[in-house]
Amino acid sequence: RYEILSSYKNLGYETNSFSSLHTLGSLYIKIGNPDSALYYFKESLERTDPEHPHFIYNLHSSIAQLYMSLKQYDSSIAHMKICIDVLNRYYM
């Protein structure tokens, strides 16, 4: 987990913002490390401002897709339901 994080810091990126953490999660998916990806997606979710529902939607969608790829269908469905709730609450 720390090799990518270290490289990310060395490139000058802030590593505690919700968007940077989401990017780190996406990078970990690409290298086949779903545990680290999930860690960074959840960290990102904790830092996401509720005033930005599109970020909340994107994070839950990413988490749902990750769980789907891991065949953890109940967890995936739970996060997709949150996506639907965000859509209904803010965009309908």
Backbone as JSON Lines, residues from 0, in Angstrom:
{"i":0,"aa":"R","n":[0.83,-1.19,0.0],"ca":[0.0,0.0,0.0],"c":[0.87,1.26,0.0]}
{"i":1,"aa":"Y","n":[1.98,1.19,0.67],"ca":[2.77,2.4,0.87],"c":[3.61,2.79,-0.35]}
{"i":2,"aa":"E","n":[3.89,1.85,-1.24],"ca":[4.7,2.17,-2.41],"c":[3.97,3.16,-3.32]}
{"i":3,"aa":"I","n":[2.71,2.9,-3.61],"ca":[1.95,3.83,-4.45],"c":[1.74,5.14,-3.71]}
{"i":4,"aa":"L","n":[1.41,5.07,-2.43],"ca":[1.2,6.29,-1.64],"c":[2.46,7.14,-1.63]}
{"i":5,"aa":"S","n":[3.6,6.53,-1.45],"ca":[4.86,7.25,-1.45],"c":[5.12,7.9,-2.8]}
{"i":6,"aa":"S","n":[4.89,7.16,-3.86],"ca":[5.07,7.71,-5.21],"c":[4.12,8.87,-5.45]}
{"i":7,"aa":"Y","n":[2.9,8.72,-4.99],"ca":[1.9,9.77,-5.15],"c":[2.35,11.05,-4.44]}
{"i":8,"aa":"K","n":[2.87,10.89,-3.22],"ca":[3.38,12.04,-2.47],"c":[4.58,12.67,-3.17]}
{"i":9,"aa":"N","n":[5.48,11.83,-3.69],"ca":[6.66,12.34,-4.37],"c":[6.32,13.14,-5.62]}
{"i":10,"aa":"L","n":[5.19,12.85,-6.23],"ca":[4.75,13.61,-7.4],"c":[4.1,14.94,-7.01]}
{"i":11,"aa":"G","n":[3.95,15.15,-5.71],"ca":[3.42,16.42,-5.23],"c":[1.92,16.45,-5.02]}
{"i":12,"aa":"Y","n":[1.28,15.28,-5.06],"ca":[-0.17,15.24,-4.85],"c":[-0.48,15.23,-3.37]}
{"i":13,"aa":"E","n":[-1.56,15.91,-3.02],"ca":[-2.06,15.87,-1.65],"c":[-2.7,14.5,-1.45]}
{"i":14,"aa":"T","n":[-2.41,13.85,-0.36],"ca":[-2.88,12.47,-0.18],"c":[-3.99,12.33,0.85]}
{"i":15,"aa":"N","n":[-4.5,13.44,1.36],"ca":[-5.58,13.3,2.32],"c":[-6.88,13.92,1.84]}
{"i":16,"aa":"S","n":[-6.93,14.4,0.61],"ca":[-8.18,14.93,0.09],"c":[-9.02,13.77,-0.43]}
{"i":17,"aa":"F","n":[-10.34,13.96,-0.44],"ca":[-11.2,12.86,-0.85],"c":[-10.94,12.46,-2.3]}
{"i":18,"aa":"S","n":[-10.65,13.41,-3.17],"ca":[-10.41,13.05,-4.58],"c":[-9.1,12.3,-4.75]}
{"i":19,"aa":"S","n":[-8.07,12.69,-4.02],"ca":[-6.79,11.97,-4.09],"c":[-6.93,10.55,-3.55]}
{"i":20,"aa":"L","n":[-7.68,10.4,-2.48],"ca":[-7.87,9.07,-1.91],"c":[-8.66,8.18,-2.86]}
{"i":21,"aa":"H","n":[-9.64,8.77,-3.54],"ca":[-10.4,8.0,-4.53],"c":[-9.49,7.56,-5.68]}
{"i":22,"aa":"T","n":[-8.62,8.45,-6.11],"ca":[-7.66,8.12,-7.16],"c":[-6.73,7.0,-6.71]}
{"i":23,"aa":"L","n":[-6.26,7.08,-5.48],"ca":[-5.4,6.01,-4.96],"c":[-6.14,4.67,-4.96]}
{"i":24,"aa":"G","n":[-7.4,4.68,-4.56],"ca":[-8.2,3.46,-4.59],"c":[-8.29,2.9,-6.0]}
{"i":25,"aa":"S","n":[-8.5,3.77,-6.97],"ca":[-8.59,3.34,-8.36],"c":[-7.27,2.75,-8.85]}
{"i":26,"aa":"L","n":[-6.17,3.35,-8.42],"ca":[-4.85,2.82,-8.8],"c":[-4.64,1.42,-8.22]}
{"i":27,"aa":"Y","n":[-5.08,1.22,-6.99],"ca":[-4.92,-0.1,-6.38],"c":[-5.78,-1.15,-7.08]}
{"i":28,"aa":"I","n":[-6.93,-0.76,-7.6],"ca":[-7.73,-1.7,-8.38],"c":[-6.95,-2.12,-9.62]}
{"i":29,"aa":"K","n":[-6.33,-1.15,-10.27],"ca":[-5.6,-1.43,-11.51],"c":[-4.43,-2.38,-11.31]}
{"i":30,"aa":"I","n":[-3.82,-2.36,-10.12],"ca":[-2.69,-3.27,-9.89],"c":[-3.14,-4.55,-9.18]}
{"i":31,"aa":"G","n":[-4.45,-4.71,-9.01],"ca":[-4.96,-5.95,-8.45],"c":[-4.89,-6.07,-6.95]}
{"i":32,"aa":"N","n":[-5.02,-4.94,-6.25],"ca":[-5.0,-4.97,-4.79],"c":[-6.32,-4.41,-4.26]}
{"i":33,"aa":"P","n":[-7.37,-5.25,-4.26],"ca":[-8.69,-4.74,-3.87],"c":[-8.79,-4.33,-2.4]}
{"i":34,"aa":"D","n":[-8.03,-4.96,-1.52],"ca":[-8.1,-4.58,-0.1],"c":[-7.64,-3.13,0.11]}
{"i":35,"aa":"S","n":[-6.55,-2.77,-0.53],"ca":[-6.06,-1.39,-0.42],"c":[-7.01,-0.43,-1.13]}
{"i":36,"aa":"A","n":[-7.56,-0.86,-2.25],"ca":[-8.52,-0.02,-2.97],"c":[-9.71,0.3,-2.06]}
{"i":37,"aa":"L","n":[-10.24,-0.71,-1.42],"ca":[-11.39,-0.51,-0.54],"c":[-11.03,0.4,0.63]}
{"i":38,"aa":"Y","n":[-9.84,0.22,1.17],"ca":[-9.39,1.08,2.26],"c":[-9.42,2.56,1.83]}
{"i":39,"aa":"Y","n":[-8.85,2.86,0.66],"ca":[-8.79,4.25,0.22],"c":[-10.15,4.79,-0.21]}
{"i":40,"aa":"F","n":[-11.0,3.94,-0.78],"ca":[-12.36,4.4,-1.09],"c":[-13.11,4.78,0.18]}
{"i":41,"aa":"K","n":[-12.97,3.95,1.22],"ca":[-13.66,4.25,2.48],"c":[-13.08,5.48,3.17]}
{"i":42,"aa":"E","n":[-11.76,5.63,3.1],"ca":[-11.14,6.84,3.65],"c":[-11.64,8.09,2.9]}
{"i":43,"aa":"S","n":[-11.74,7.98,1.61],"ca":[-12.24,9.09,0.8],"c":[-13.68,9.43,1.18]}
{"i":44,"aa":"L","n":[-14.48,8.4,1.37],"ca":[-15.88,8.61,1.74],"c":[-16.01,9.35,3.06]}
{"i":45,"aa":"E","n":[-15.13,9.04,4.01],"ca":[-15.16,9.72,5.3],"c":[-14.83,11.2,5.17]}
{"i":46,"aa":"R","n":[-14.06,11.58,4.16],"ca":[-13.64,12.97,4.0],"c":[-14.49,13.75,3.01]}
{"i":47,"aa":"T","n":[-15.45,13.08,2.39],"ca":[-16.27,13.75,1.38],"c":[-17.31,14.64,2.03]}
{"i":48,"aa":"D","n":[-17.37,15.86,1.56],"ca":[-18.33,16.83,2.05],"c":[-19.74,16.43,1.58]}
{"i":49,"aa":"P","n":[-20.69,16.36,2.51],"ca":[-22.06,16.01,2.11],"c":[-22.68,16.98,1.11]}
{"i":50,"aa":"E","n":[-22.07,18.14,0.98],"ca":[-22.56,19.13,0.02],"c":[-22.16,18.78,-1.41]}
{"i":51,"aa":"H","n":[-21.44,17.68,-1.59],"ca":[-21.01,17.24,-2.92],"c":[-21.56,15.84,-3.2]}
{"i":52,"aa":"P","n":[-22.87,15.75,-3.46],"ca":[-23.47,14.42,-3.63],"c":[-22.91,13.64,-4.82]}
{"i":53,"aa":"H","n":[-22.4,14.34,-5.83],"ca":[-21.84,13.61,-6.97],"c":[-20.59,12.83,-6.56]}
{"i":54,"aa":"F","n":[-19.81,13.35,-5.62],"ca":[-18.65,12.62,-5.13],"c":[-19.11,11.41,-4.3]}
{"i":55,"aa":"I","n":[-20.13,11.61,-3.48],"ca":[-20.66,10.51,-2.67],"c":[-21.17,9.4,-3.6]}
{"i":56,"aa":"Y","n":[-21.9,9.8,-4.63],"ca":[-22.39,8.82,-5.6],"c":[-21.23,8.06,-6.25]}
{"i":57,"aa":"N","n":[-20.22,8.79,-6.72],"ca":[-19.08,8.15,-7.39],"c":[-18.34,7.18,-6.48]}
{"i":58,"aa":"L","n":[-18.18,7.56,-5.23],"ca":[-17.47,6.68,-4.29],"c":[-18.27,5.41,-4.02]}
{"i":59,"aa":"H","n":[-19.55,5.55,-3.76],"ca":[-20.36,4.36,-3.51],"c":[-20.44,3.49,-4.76]}
{"i":60,"aa":"S","n":[-20.47,4.1,-5.91],"ca":[-20.47,3.33,-7.16],"c":[-19.16,2.56,-7.31]}
{"i":61,"aa":"S","n":[-18.04,3.19,-7.0],"ca":[-16.74,2.52,-7.07],"c":[-16.67,1.35,-6.09]}
{"i":62,"aa":"I","n":[-17.18,1.58,-4.89],"ca":[-17.17,0.52,-3.87],"c":[-18.08,-0.63,-4.31]}
{"i":63,"aa":"A","n":[-19.24,-0.29,-4.86],"ca":[-20.16,-1.33,-5.32],"c":[-19.53,-2.17,-6.43]}
{"i":64,"aa":"Q","n":[-18.86,-1.52,-7.36],"ca":[-18.21,-2.24,-8.45],"c":[-17.09,-3.14,-7.92]}
{"i":65,"aa":"L","n":[-16.36,-2.64,-6.95],"ca":[-15.29,-3.44,-6.35],"c":[-15.86,-4.69,-5.67]}
{"i":66,"aa":"Y","n":[-16.91,-4.49,-4.87],"ca":[-17.53,-5.64,-4.22],"c":[-18.09,-6.63,-5.25]}
{"i":67,"aa":"M","n":[-18.64,-6.11,-6.33],"ca":[-19.17,-6.98,-7.38],"c":[-18.05,-7.84,-7.96]}
{"i":68,"aa":"S","n":[-16.89,-7.23,-8.2],"ca":[-15.77,-7.98,-8.76],"c":[-15.25,-9.04,-7.79]}
{"i":69,"aa":"L","n":[-15.48,-8.81,-6.5],"ca":[-15.06,-9.77,-5.47],"c":[-16.16,-10.8,-5.16]}
{"i":70,"aa":"K","n":[-17.26,-10.69,-5.92],"ca":[-18.41,-11.58,-5.73],"c":[-19.05,-11.44,-4.34]}
{"i":71,"aa":"Q","n":[-18.92,-10.25,-3.77],"ca":[-19.57,-9.94,-2.5],"c":[-20.83,-9.14,-2.84]}
{"i":72,"aa":"Y","n":[-21.82,-9.87,-3.33],"ca":[-22.99,-9.26,-3.93],"c":[-23.84,-8.46,-2.96]}
{"i":73,"aa":"D","n":[-24.0,-8.94,-1.74],"ca":[-24.81,-8.2,-0.77],"c":[-24.2,-6.84,-0.47]}
{"i":74,"aa":"S","n":[-22.89,-6.8,-0.32],"ca":[-22.22,-5.52,-0.07],"c":[-22.34,-4.61,-1.29]}
{"i":75,"aa":"S","n":[-22.22,-5.18,-2.46],"ca":[-22.35,-4.4,-3.69],"c":[-23.74,-3.79,-3.79]}
{"i":76,"aa":"I","n":[-24.75,-4.6,-3.54],"ca":[-26.13,-4.11,-3.6],"c":[-26.36,-3.0,-2.59]}
{"i":77,"aa":"A","n":[-25.81,-3.14,-1.39],"ca":[-25.99,-2.12,-0.36],"c":[-25.45,-0.77,-0.83]}
{"i":78,"aa":"H","n":[-24.3,-0.79,-1.49],"ca":[-23.72,0.47,-1.97],"c":[-24.46,1.01,-3.2]}
{"i":79,"aa":"M","n":[-24.99,0.12,-4.02],"ca":[-25.8,0.59,-5.15],"c":[-27.1,1.22,-4.67]}
{"i":80,"aa":"K","n":[-27.66,0.7,-3.59],"ca":[-28.87,1.31,-3.01],"c":[-28.57,2.72,-2.51]}
{"i":81,"aa":"I","n":[-27.38,2.91,-1.97],"ca":[-27.0,4.26,-1.54],"c":[-26.89,5.17,-2.76]}
{"i":82,"aa":"C","n":[-26.35,4.66,-3.85],"ca":[-26.27,5.45,-5.1],"c":[-27.66,5.88,-5.54]}
{"i":83,"aa":"I","n":[-28.6,4.95,-5.51],"ca":[-29.98,5.26,-5.91],"c":[-30.57,6.31,-4.98]}
{"i":84,"aa":"D","n":[-30.32,6.18,-3.69],"ca":[-30.81,7.15,-2.71],"c":[-30.25,8.54,-2.99]}
{"i":85,"aa":"V","n":[-28.96,8.62,-3.29],"ca":[-28.34,9.91,-3.61],"c":[-28.98,10.5,-4.86]}
{"i":86,"aa":"L","n":[-29.17,9.69,-5.88],"ca":[-29.82,10.17,-7.1],"c":[-31.22,10.7,-6.82]}
{"i":87,"aa":"N","n":[-31.99,9.94,-6.06],"ca":[-33.36,10.36,-5.75],"c":[-33.39,11.63,-4.9]}
{"i":88,"aa":"R","n":[-32.48,11.72,-3.96],"ca":[-32.49,12.85,-3.04],"c":[-32.02,14.14,-3.69]}
{"i":89,"aa":"Y","n":[-31.03,14.08,-4.53],"ca":[-30.42,15.3,-5.04],"c":[-30.71,15.61,-6.49]}
{"i":90,"aa":"Y","n":[-31.15,14.63,-7.26],"ca":[-31.25,14.87,-8.7],"c":[-32.63,14.59,-9.28]}
{"i":91,"aa":"M","n":[-33.56,14.13,-8.49],"ca":[-34.9,13.83,-9.02],"c":[-35.89,14.89,-8.6]}
